């Protein structure tokens, strides 16, 4: 009697395990799981920390030095973009403003050799950014000279983009309609900037239209992250400054850069997955383009 009462249990257990296995297999084929696997392939957490560190050590000093040689209105526009994207307010904002305001001191203290060295040091960040896109797309790195050339082009484009966004913010002013126009133009500009970034980092071997999906996703993620920074970044800076002094401010910047680096990695991985998808989603993401690579690109892909 007892054995007959317990006999259905193995069948029930096997049915439950079978359903769990089917659900897991279905999740493996889903968009989120595919993006997650792509991120794991490129060791996204370690790569984001390394990217953030290089951005803080080499890219930030380059922005300060280069903008010191720009006209005042362009320098203020770049400062406005940095302050809003970082979510900086209060005393920390004054410290950042002082770094840009003392442009005459920066120019007098920077020799031609120092400027060249600053640009060379900044290439470590652009190289890390390029390697990130190369790894996500599973491509092989190209020639070093061409990579440095594209890196310099990206730095110039980044400064121009920051100046354009900051100047547009000032020109439009406040109000519901101006702010709405600015938000729309910021979304479009961010998508275009990150599409151009991926295009240059992949050395123009992937078609520009194919990378629009990557730029759109990355732009949306970075803008959303920058919007949330205004709620937590000021308290983060204040807390770290009280605990570690001036080093705490630097630590807060590295924390912000780590978050934005993760956004870049997620955007790059999601863009690849969307473009490589079958069916209607993939055709829309590729904007009707059947071939992902340009005719002059190397046809091979390197598995990680």
NUDREN-713795 format. One line per field, with one value per residue (C-alpha): residue in one letter; z, x, y. Coordinates in steps of 0.2 Angstrom, whole numbers, padded with zeros to 4 digits. Layout:
res	[A|...];
up	[Z|...];
east	[X|...];
north	[Y|...];
***
This chain:
res	[X|X|X|X|X|X|X|X|X|X|X|X|X|X|X|X|X|X|X|X|X|X|X|X|X|X|X|X|X|X|X|X|X|X|X|X|X|X|X|X|X|X|X|X|X|X|X|X|X|X|X|X|X|X|X|X|X|X|X|X|X|X|X|X|X|X|X|X|X|X|X|X|X|X|X|X|X|X|X|X|X|X|X|X|X|X|X|X|X|X|X|X|X|X|X|X|X|X|X|X|X|X|X|X|X|X|X|X|X|X|X|X|X|X|X|X|X|X|X|X|X|X|X|X|X|X|X|X|X|X|X|X|X|X|X|X|X|X|X|X|X|X|X|X|X|X|X|X|X|X|X|X|X|X|X|X|X|X|X|X|X|X|X|X|X|X|X|X|X|X|X|X|X|X|X|X|X|X|X|X|X|X|X|X|X|X|X|X|X|X|X|X|X|X|X|X|X|X|X|X|X|X|X|X|X|X|X|X|X|X|X|X|X|X|X|X|X|X|X|X|X|X|X|X|X|X|X|X|X|X|X|X|X|X|X|X|X|X|X|X|X|X|X|X|X|X|X|X|X|X|X|X|X|X|X|X|X|X|X|X|X|X|X|X|X|X|X|X|X|X|X|X|X|X|X|X|X|X|X|X|X|X|X|X|X|X|X|X|X|X|X|X|X|X|X|X|X|X|X|X|X|X|X|X];
up	[0000|0005|-0011|-0022|-0014|-0016|-0034|-0043|-0035|-0047|-0061|-0054|-0050|-0068|-0075|-0064|-0070|-0088|-0087|-0078|-0092|-0106|-0097|-0095|-0114|-0119|-0108|-0116|-0133|-0126|-0129|-0111|-0109|-0125|-0120|-0104|-0112|-0123|-0108|-0099|-0114|-0113|-0094|-0093|-0075|-0075|-0092|-0086|-0071|-0082|-0094|-0080|-0073|-0089|-0093|-0076|-0077|-0095|-0103|-0089|-0089|-0108|-0108|-0095|-0105|-0122|-0117|-0109|-0127|-0133|-0133|-0117|-0124|-0130|-0114|-0104|-0115|-0112|-0093|-0093|-0102|-0089|-0074|-0080|-0085|-0069|-0059|-0049|-0038|-0023|-0018|-0030|-0045|-0039|-0039|-0056|-0062|-0055|-0065|-0081|-0076|-0073|-0091|-0092|-0078|-0088|-0104|-0096|-0087|-0102|-0115|-0132|-0126|-0112|-0123|-0135|-0120|-0113|-0130|-0131|-0113|-0118|-0132|-0118|-0115|-0134|-0136|-0121|-0129|-0146|-0139|-0130|-0146|-0155|-0141|-0141|-0160|-0160|-0173|-0174|-0170|-0185|-0188|-0173|-0184|-0190|-0173|-0166|-0180|-0177|-0158|-0161|-0172|-0158|-0145|-0156|-0160|-0141|-0137|-0151|-0145|-0127|-0133|-0145|-0131|-0118|-0131|-0136|-0118|-0115|-0131|-0129|-0111|-0098|-0101|-0105|-0124|-0124|-0112|-0122|-0138|-0129|-0123|-0141|-0148|-0134|-0138|-0156|-0154|-0141|-0153|-0167|-0156|-0150|-0167|-0173|-0159|-0163|-0181|-0178|-0164|-0177|-0189|-0201|-0206|-0199|-0209|-0201|-0203|-0194|-0179|-0177|-0165|-0155|-0154|-0150|-0136|-0129|-0130|-0121|-0107|-0105|-0104|-0092|-0081|-0082|-0077|-0061|-0057|-0051|-0037|-0030|-0036|-0024|-0009|-0015|-0017|0000|0009|0001|0003|0022|0023|0011|0008|-0010|-0014|-0011|-0025|-0037|-0030|-0034|-0052|-0054|-0047|-0060|-0074|-0069|-0071|-0088|-0094|-0089|-0099|-0114|-0113|-0111|-0126|-0137|-0132|-0135|-0151|-0158|-0152|-0160|-0177|-0177|-0173|-0186|-0192|-0192|-0177|-0185|-0202|-0193|-0183|-0198|-0207|-0222|-0224|-0227|-0225|-0209|-0214|-0228|-0244|-0239|-0222|-0217|-0218|-0203|-0185|-0170|-0157|-0139];
east	[0000|0014|0024|0009|0006|0024|0026|0020|0034|0048|0036|0032|0050|0056|0042|0047|0066|0061|0051|0065|0077|0066|0064|0083|0086|0073|0082|0099|0091|0085|0092|0097|0106|0115|0121|0127|0137|0145|0149|0157|0167|0176|0177|0167|0169|0188|0188|0177|0188|0203|0194|0189|0206|0214|0201|0204|0223|0225|0209|0204|0221|0220|0203|0210|0226|0217|0203|0215|0220|0202|0193|0183|0166|0171|0180|0165|0154|0165|0165|0146|0144|0156|0148|0130|0136|0146|0131|0143|0136|0142|0160|0165|0158|0169|0185|0181|0177|0194|0203|0196|0196|0215|0218|0232|0241|0239|0245|0260|0265|0262|0276|0275|0283|0271|0257|0263|0266|0249|0241|0252|0247|0229|0231|0231|0213|0208|0218|0208|0192|0196|0201|0185|0175|0187|0184|0165|0165|0178|0188|0207|0216|0223|0239|0245|0248|0230|0223|0232|0226|0208|0211|0217|0202|0190|0198|0195|0178|0174|0180|0170|0154|0156|0158|0143|0132|0137|0135|0118|0112|0117|0110|0093|0091|0078|0059|0049|0051|0069|0073|0062|0072|0088|0083|0079|0094|0105|0098|0101|0118|0123|0118|0128|0143|0144|0140|0155|0165|0162|0165|0182|0187|0183|0194|0179|0178|0161|0148|0142|0124|0126|0133|0118|0110|0126|0127|0108|0109|0125|0119|0103|0112|0125|0112|0101|0116|0122|0104|0104|0122|0114|0105|0119|0136|0136|0133|0146|0159|0155|0156|0172|0180|0176|0184|0199|0201|0205|0209|0190|0185|0196|0189|0171|0176|0183|0167|0157|0169|0167|0148|0149|0162|0149|0136|0148|0151|0133|0129|0142|0137|0119|0122|0131|0118|0104|0113|0117|0099|0089|0072|0064|0074|0091|0085|0079|0095|0106|0095|0092|0110|0114|0133|0140|0158|0164|0170|0188|0187|0196|0183|0189|0182|0192|0184|0188];
north	[0000|0012|0008|0011|0028|0034|0027|0043|0054|0049|0053|0070|0074|0069|0080|0095|0093|0091|0107|0116|0109|0116|0133|0134|0129|0142|0155|0151|0156|0172|0189|0193|0176|0178|0196|0189|0176|0188|0199|0184|0181|0198|0197|0213|0217|0217|0226|0240|0243|0244|0255|0267|0267|0272|0285|0293|0293|0298|0304|0317|0326|0327|0335|0348|0352|0352|0363|0375|0380|0382|0399|0403|0399|0382|0378|0383|0372|0357|0360|0361|0344|0336|0343|0338|0320|0318|0324|0336|0349|0360|0361|0348|0357|0372|0362|0355|0373|0379|0366|0373|0391|0392|0389|0402|0392|0376|0384|0392|0375|0364|0364|0357|0341|0340|0342|0328|0316|0320|0315|0299|0294|0297|0284|0270|0274|0274|0258|0250|0256|0249|0232|0232|0233|0221|0208|0210|0209|0195|0203|0204|0220|0229|0239|0250|0265|0265|0262|0277|0288|0283|0285|0303|0306|0299|0311|0326|0321|0318|0335|0343|0333|0339|0357|0355|0348|0361|0375|0369|0368|0386|0392|0384|0390|0384|0381|0366|0367|0371|0357|0345|0350|0348|0330|0325|0332|0324|0307|0308|0316|0302|0288|0296|0299|0281|0274|0284|0277|0259|0262|0270|0257|0243|0252|0255|0236|0235|0245|0261|0257|0240|0249|0261|0248|0248|0267|0268|0256|0263|0281|0277|0268|0281|0295|0286|0283|0301|0306|0295|0302|0318|0309|0299|0307|0322|0312|0299|0313|0321|0305|0299|0317|0316|0299|0300|0319|0324|0306|0302|0314|0304|0288|0295|0299|0281|0274|0284|0279|0261|0262|0271|0258|0244|0254|0254|0235|0231|0242|0234|0217|0220|0228|0213|0201|0212|0213|0194|0190|0180|0186|0203|0210|0207|0214|0230|0231|0229|0243|0231|0227|0209|0210|0216|0219|0231|0224|0228|0220|0204|0190|0180|0181|0176|0165|0170];
***
